[in-house]
Amino acid sequence: MELMYQSFVFGSQVSKVAPITCKLPEEKCKRLRALLGTVKLSLLYKASVHGYKASAFHQRCDRQGPTLLVAYNRSGYIFGGYTSVDYARSGQYVTDQEAFLFSFQGKIPVCIKINSGHFARYDDAGGPNFGQQLYFCYKNQPVVLNHRGSAFSVNTVTMYGNDTQLTECEVYKVKQIPQSSAINKQWRNVLWTANRRAELMGLIRNHKPVMPSVSRARILMIGPVGAGKSSFFNSINSIFMGRITSKAMSGSAGTSLTTQFRTYPVVDHHEGKPLPFVLCDTMGLEEQSGAGLDIEDISSILQGHIPDRYKFNPMVPFQHNERRVYTPASLQEKIHCVVYVIDATKISLMSDKLQEKLASIRRKVNLQSIPQIVLMTKIDEACPHVQKDLQSVYVSSYIKSKVQEVSSGLGVPVSCVLPVKNYSQELELELNCDVLLLTALQQMLNFADDYLDDAGRVEHDFL
């Protein structure tokens, strides 16, 4: 993080004093930056150094562009707000659709968006405020004050523990990293052509699992709620149907829309026959215990014991049929490749509990020697350059950093992290989307073959 020095001029000499250090911990800084895109934070104002007076705040923060205010109180809460509009002491209400308040709940910043965008701030000569509702350094004192208002839905207990006494208040300039810094040379080679799309579709249509006893590769999709598991199936189905489809239930609800174990075959529209793979969808992972997919169900799914349309019960793991327990599932019924679906916009915000669940699942999958891939979705929402042009995904330094972050966090090689954009709002198929999606699917089939090849060798050795 960038630091600022105070300089004093004496005659012709400039004397530098000690740097003003940031109170914001690096890990929390990283998570706040993740909310703001590809940005750099520079410290403009520190109340304990420059004073809690409104005049000191305005002297350093006016006309500095977007800013992030971070406050600290005696109870250890870290909270504040972001505004994309300059402070200017205009004496007017400010409309700011991007403004939000936040409060750290553990390592995770919980955000409160402005209710309408209007009256996000009142830009007067007083201290910083949000919605003329939440005031920082109120009346030149180290306090925070909440007035009732309609701009934000503020719960002062959860936001700052009703402790109004501030121990520090900092304001950071939020600077977007320019395109020249965010775009580097290509770090993966991709052919963005119609011929390449046709080639990939042909490879997938004609794929035959290496084990004669297996007609279709079974690919299991695992991931947090809303990451895009069902949307990936819908996207692949759309490509081979030649139009946008929505067969699997998908959306952005707070809890999993998938409540059953579903096996989705895909039919090739041109030839009218099923393709040589099945995408298996599960309940979304949730951090709370007793919610979302139960970790104990994973082993049953991997071993092929859970039937299609089995309804999950987060409170009770799958109950094995005693007869099936002693009769191992065939290789055809088992899972051949596991795919973790991770939202690129939420990688830095993933809670410890969710990371622990994923690590636990990884251990179970490793015990079965099943290959694993990470599908990183919503790359267009994560990087504005990719949103503008999907072909820039493998020249975006931001997407590259997210791939490396996922690789490190989940313990998978960088080569196994595949960025994609699912179809969500589109009404027509797009070449660049198709190339990324089909490339990912082809890699899943390759990995499934690796597993089947290994399983075949073990079976041969046993015989």
C-alpha positions in Angstrom: 0.0 0.0 0.0 1.3 3.5 -0.8 2.3 5.7 2.1 2.6 9.5 2.3 5.4 11.6 3.7 5.0 15.0 5.3 7.5 17.5 3.9 8.4 21.0 5.2 10.3 23.6 3.2 12.9 25.7 5.1 14.5 28.2 2.7 15.8 26.1 -0.2 15.9 22.8 1.8 13.2 20.1 2.1 13.1 18.1 5.2 11.2 14.7 5.3 9.8 13.4 8.5 8.8 9.9 9.3 6.2 8.3 7.0 2.5 8.2 8.0 1.7 4.5 8.4 -1.6 3.0 7.6 -3.5 1.4 10.4 -5.5 -0.8 8.0 -4.1 -4.4 8.1 -2.9 -5.7 4.7 -5.3 -8.6 4.7 -8.3 -6.3 5.2 -6.9 -3.9 2.7 -6.8 -6.7 0.2 -10.4 -7.6 0.8 -11.6 -4.0 0.4 -9.6 -3.6 -2.8 -11.4 -6.7 -4.1 -14.7 -4.9 -3.7 -13.5 -2.0 -5.8 -11.9 -3.7 -8.8 -8.4 -3.2 -10.1 -7.4 -0.3 -7.8 -4.6 1.1 -5.7 -5.3 2.7 -2.3 -3.2 5.8 -1.2 -3.5 7.3 2.3 -4.8 10.9 2.1 -5.8 11.6 5.7 -5.2 10.2 9.1 -7.1 11.8 11.9 -4.6 11.0 14.7 -2.0 12.9 12.7 -3.9 15.6 10.8 -6.6 16.2 13.4 -10.2 15.4 13.7 -11.3 18.8 12.5 -13.5 19.0 9.4 -11.2 21.6 7.9 -8.2 19.2 8.1 -10.2 16.5 6.4 -11.3 18.8 3.6 -7.9 20.2 3.1 -6.5 16.8 2.3 -9.5 15.0 0.8 -11.4 17.5 -1.4 -11.2 17.0 -5.2 -9.3 13.8 -4.9 -11.8 11.6 -6.8 -13.2 8.4 -5.4 -12.3 7.8 -1.7 -12.6 5.1 0.9 -13.1 6.0 4.6 -12.0 3.5 7.2 -12.8 4.1 10.9 -11.7 2.2 14.0 -13.3 2.2 17.4 -12.4 1.2 21.0 -14.3 -2.1 20.6 -12.0 -3.2 17.7 -14.6 -2.7 14.9 -13.3 -1.6 11.5 -16.0 0.0 9.3 -16.6 2.9 7.0 -17.8 3.9 3.5 -16.9 4.4 -0.1 -17.9 7.2 -2.4 -17.0 7.6 -6.1 -17.8 11.3 -6.1 -15.4 14.1 -5.0 -15.7 15.9 -1.7 -15.9 19.6 -2.7 -17.9 21.4 0.1 -20.6 22.2 -2.5 -23.4 22.5 0.0 -25.5 20.1 -2.1 -26.8 16.5 -1.9 -24.6 14.1 -3.9 -26.0 11.3 -6.1 -23.7 8.3 -6.1 -24.9 4.9 -7.3 -21.7 3.3 -6.3 -21.6 4.4 -2.7 -21.6 1.8 0.0 -21.0 1.3 3.7 -19.0 -1.6 5.1 -18.1 -3.3 8.4 -15.7 -6.2 8.9 -17.3 -9.3 10.4 -14.2 -11.2 11.1 -12.1 -11.2 7.9 -15.1 -10.4 5.6 -16.3 -6.9 4.9 -20.1 -6.9 4.8 -21.4 -4.2 2.5 -24.5 -2.0 2.7 -25.4 -0.5 -0.6 -27.2 2.8 -0.9 -31.0 2.3 -1.2 -31.5 4.4 -4.2 -28.3 6.2 -5.2 -29.8 9.6 -4.4 -28.7 11.5 -1.3 -25.6 9.3 -0.9 -23.9 12.2 0.8 -24.5 15.8 1.9 -21.4 17.7 0.7 -20.9 20.5 3.2 -18.0 21.9 5.1 -18.6 19.5 8.0 -16.9 16.1 8.5 -17.5 13.2 6.1 -21.0 11.8 6.1 -23.0 9.2 4.2 -26.6 9.9 3.4 -26.6 12.8 5.9 -27.2 9.8 8.2 -23.8 8.3 9.3 -21.3 11.0 10.4 -17.6 10.5 11.1 -15.5 12.9 13.2 -18.8 14.5 14.2 -18.5 18.2 15.3 -14.6 17.9 15.1 -14.6 15.1 17.7 -13.3 11.5 17.5 -16.8 10.1 17.4 -19.3 8.5 14.9 -22.9 9.5 14.9 -25.9 7.8 13.3 -29.0 9.8 12.5 -32.1 8.0 11.3 -32.4 8.2 7.6 -33.5 6.3 4.5 -30.3 6.4 2.3 -28.8 3.4 4.0 -30.2 0.6 6.1 -27.8 0.8 9.1 -27.7 -1.6 12.0 -25.3 0.2 14.4 -25.0 -2.9 16.6 -23.6 -5.1 13.9 -21.8 -2.2 12.1 -19.7 -0.8 15.0 -21.1 -2.4 18.2 -22.8 0.9 19.2 -19.4 2.1 20.3 -19.3 5.6 19.0 -15.8 6.5 20.3 -13.3 6.4 17.4 -9.6 5.6 17.9 -8.7 6.4 14.3 -10.2 7.6 11.0 -8.4 7.2 7.7 -9.3 8.2 4.2 -7.7 6.6 1.1 -7.7 7.8 -2.4 -9.0 5.0 -4.7 -7.2 5.0 -8.0 -8.1 2.7 -10.9 -5.1 1.0 -12.3 -4.8 2.2 -15.9 -5.3 -0.3 -18.7 -1.6 -0.2 -19.7 -0.8 -1.6 -16.2 -3.6 -4.1 -16.1 -3.0 -5.6 -19.5 0.2 -7.5 -20.2 1.3 -10.0 -22.8 -0.8 -13.1 -23.3 -0.1 -15.8 -20.7 -2.2 -18.5 -22.3 -2.6 -19.2 -26.0 -6.1 -19.4 -27.3 -7.5 -19.3 -30.8 -10.6 -17.2 -30.9 -11.9 -18.4 -34.2 -15.0 -20.2 -35.5 -12.8 -23.0 -36.8 -11.4 -23.5 -33.2 -15.0 -23.7 -31.8 -16.0 -26.2 -34.5 -12.8 -28.2 -33.8 -13.6 -28.3 -30.0 -17.2 -29.3 -30.7 -16.0 -32.1 -32.9 -13.5 -33.4 -30.4 -16.2 -33.5 -27.7 -18.8 -35.1 -30.0 -16.4 -37.9 -31.0 -14.8 -38.4 -27.6 -14.8 -42.0 -26.3 -13.7 -42.8 -22.7 -10.6 -44.9 -22.6 -12.4 -47.7 -20.7 -14.7 -49.7 -22.9 -17.0 -50.4 -19.9 -17.7 -46.6 -19.5 -19.9 -44.9 -22.1 -19.9 -41.4 -20.6 -17.5 -39.5 -18.3 -19.2 -38.3 -15.1 -18.1 -34.8 -14.0 -19.1 -33.6 -10.6 -19.7 -29.8 -10.1 -19.0 -28.5 -6.5 -19.0 -24.9 -5.4 -20.5 -22.2 -3.2 -24.1 -20.9 -3.6 -24.4 -18.7 -6.7 -21.0 -19.6 -8.2 -22.5 -20.8 -11.4 -22.6 -24.7 -11.4 -26.1 -24.9 -12.9 -25.3 -22.0 -15.2 -22.3 -23.9 -16.6 -24.5 -26.9 -17.6 -27.0 -24.5 -19.1 -24.2 -22.8 -21.1 -22.8 -26.1 -22.4 -26.3 -27.3 -23.3 -26.9 -24.0 -25.1 -23.8 -24.5 -27.3 -24.8 -28.0 -28.4 -28.5 -26.9 -28.9 -27.4 -23.9 -31.0 -29.5 -21.5 -28.9 -29.7 -20.2 -25.3 -31.3 -22.7 -23.0 -32.2 -22.8 -19.3 -32.8 -26.5 -18.4 -31.2 -26.4 -15.0 -32.5 -24.0 -12.3 -30.0 -21.2 -11.8 -30.0 -17.7 -10.3 -28.6 -15.5 -7.6 -30.6 -16.5 -4.5 -28.9 -16.4 -1.1 -29.4 -20.1 -0.6 -28.9 -23.0 -3.0 -31.5 -23.3 -5.8 -30.3 -26.9 -6.4 -31.7 -29.1 -3.7 -31.3 -32.5 -5.5 -28.4 -34.5 -6.9 -28.9 -34.1 -10.6 -27.2 -35.8 -13.5 -27.5 -33.8 -16.7 -26.7 -35.5 -20.0 -26.3 -33.2 -23.0 -27.8 -34.1 -26.3 -26.2 -32.9 -29.5 -28.9 -31.0 -31.5 -27.4 -31.8 -34.9 -27.1 -35.6 -34.5 -29.8 -36.1 -31.9 -27.8 -38.3 -29.7 -26.3 -37.9 -26.2 -22.8 -36.6 -25.9 -20.2 -38.8 -24.1 -20.3 -37.0 -20.7 -22.7 -36.3 -17.8 -22.5 -33.1 -15.7 -23.5 -33.9 -12.1 -24.9 -31.0 -10.1 -25.0 -30.7 -6.3 -26.4 -28.4 -3.6 -24.3 -25.2 -3.2 -21.8 -25.1 -0.3 -22.7 -22.7 2.5 -20.5 -21.7 5.4 -23.2 -22.3 8.1 -23.4 -25.8 9.6 -26.6 -27.5 8.8 -27.0 -25.6 5.5 -26.0 -26.4 2.0 -24.3 -29.6 0.8 -23.2 -31.9 3.7 -19.5 -32.8 3.5 -20.4 -36.4 4.4 -22.5 -36.7 1.2 -19.4 -36.1 -1.0 -17.9 -39.6 -0.5 -21.3 -41.2 -1.4 -21.5 -39.1 -4.6 -17.9 -39.9 -5.6 -18.4 -43.6 -5.1 -21.6 -43.6 -7.2 -24.0 -44.5 -4.4 -26.4 -41.4 -4.7 -29.1 -41.8 -7.3 -30.3 -39.1 -9.7 -32.8 -36.7 -8.1 -31.9 -37.7 -4.6 -33.1 -34.8 -2.4 -30.4 -33.5 -0.1 -31.0 -33.0 3.6 -28.4 -30.6 5.1 -29.2 -31.9 8.6 -28.8 -35.6 7.8 -26.2 -37.2 5.5 -27.2 -39.7 2.8 -28.3 -43.0 4.3 -26.7 -45.9 2.4 -28.9 -48.8 1.2 -27.3 -51.7 3.1 -27.3 -53.8 0.0 -25.4 -51.2 -2.0 -22.8 -50.7 0.7 -21.6 -54.2 0.2 -22.0 -54.0 -3.6 -19.5 -51.4 -4.9 -20.8 -49.2 -7.7 -19.5 -49.9 -11.2 -16.9 -47.6 -12.7 -19.6 -46.3 -15.0 -21.5 -44.9 -11.9 -18.5 -43.4 -10.1 -17.3 -39.8 -10.5 -14.4 -39.4 -12.9 -13.5 -35.8 -12.6 -14.4 -33.1 -9.9 -14.8 -29.5 -10.8 -14.8 -26.7 -8.2 -16.8 -23.8 -9.5 -15.6 -20.5 -7.9 -16.9 -16.9 -8.5 -14.0 -14.7 -9.6 -15.5 -11.7 -7.9 -15.7 -13.4 -4.5 -12.3 -15.2 -4.3 -10.8 -12.7 -1.8 -14.0 -12.6 0.2 -14.4 -16.3 0.8 -14.9 -17.0 4.5 -12.6 -19.2 6.6 -15.4 -21.7 7.1 -16.1 -22.0 3.4 -12.4 -22.5 2.7 -12.3 -25.2 5.4 -15.2 -27.0 3.8 -13.5 -26.9 0.4 -10.3 -28.2 1.9 -12.2 -31.0 3.6 -13.8 -31.9 0.2 -10.4 -31.8 -1.5 -9.0 -34.3 1.0 -11.9 -36.7 0.3 -11.4 -36.4 -3.4 -7.7 -36.9 -3.1 -8.3 -40.2 -1.3 -10.2 -41.4 -4.3 -7.4 -40.2 -6.7 -9.9 -38.3 -8.8 -8.5 -35.5 -10.9 -9.7 -32.0 -10.0 -10.2 -28.8 -11.9 -11.3 -25.3 -10.9 -13.7 -23.4 -13.1 -13.4 -19.7 -12.3 -16.7 -18.0 -13.4 -17.9 -14.4 -13.8 -14.5 -13.2 -15.1 -16.3 -10.4 -17.0 -17.7 -9.0 -13.7 -14.3 -9.3 -12.0 -12.3 -7.4 -14.6 -13.6 -4.4 -16.6 -11.2 -5.1 -19.5 -12.5 -8.6 -19.8 -16.1 -7.3 -19.7 -15.2 -5.0 -22.6 -13.5 -7.8 -24.6 -13.5 -11.4 -23.5 -10.5 -12.1 -25.6 -8.4 -10.1 -23.1 -8.9 -12.7 -20.4 -5.4 -14.2 -20.9 -3.7 -10.8 -21.1 -5.4 -9.5 -18.0 -2.9 -9.3 -15.1 -5.9 -9.1 -12.7 -7.4 -12.3 -13.9 -4.0 -13.9 -13.8 -3.6 -12.8 -10.1 -7.0 -14.4 -9.3 -6.0 -17.6 -11.0 -2.9 -17.7 -8.9 -4.9 -16.9 -5.8 -7.3 -19.7 -6.4 -4.4 -22.1 -7.2 -2.7 -21.2 -3.9 -5.9 -21.3 -1.8 -7.2 -24.6 -3.1 -3.9 -26.3 -3.6 -4.3 -27.0 -7.4 -1.9 -26.2 -10.2 -2.3 -23.0 -12.1 -2.9 -25.0 -15.2 -6.0 -26.6 -13.6 -7.7 -23.2 -13.1 -9.9 -22.4 -16.1 -11.5 -18.9 -16.4 -14.9 -18.9 -18.1 -18.0 -16.8 -18.7 -21.3 -18.6 -18.4 -24.3 -17.4 -20.4 -26.5 -15.4 -18.1 -28.0 -12.3 -19.7 -27.3 -13.1 -23.4 -30.0 -13.9 -25.9 -27.6 -15.2 -28.6 -24.6 -17.5 -28.5 -21.2 -15.7 -28.7 -18.0 -17.1 -30.2 -15.6 -16.0 -27.4 -17.9 -17.5 -24.7 -18.1 -20.8 -26.5 -14.3 -21.1 -27.0 -13.7 -20.7 -23.3 -16.5 -23.0 -22.2 -15.6 -25.7 -24.7 -11.9 -25.5 -23.8 -12.8 -26.1 -20.2 -15.1 -29.0 -21.0 -12.4 -30.6 -23.2 -10.0 -30.4 -20.4 -12.5 -32.1 -18.0 -12.8 -35.0 -20.5 -9.1 -35.3 -20.7 -8.8 -35.5 -16.9 -11.6 -38.0 -16.7 -9.7 -40.2 -19.2 -6.6 -39.9 -16.9 -8.7 -41.3 -14.0 -10.2 -44.1 -16.1 -6.8 -45.0 -17.5 -5.4 -45.3 -14.0 -8.4 -47.2 -12.8 -8.0 -49.6 -15.7 -4.4 -50.3 -14.8 -5.3 -51.0 -11.2 -8.1 -53.4 -12.4 -5.7 -55.1 -14.8 -3.0 -55.5 -12.0 -5.6 -56.9 -9.7 -6.7 -59.5 -12.2 
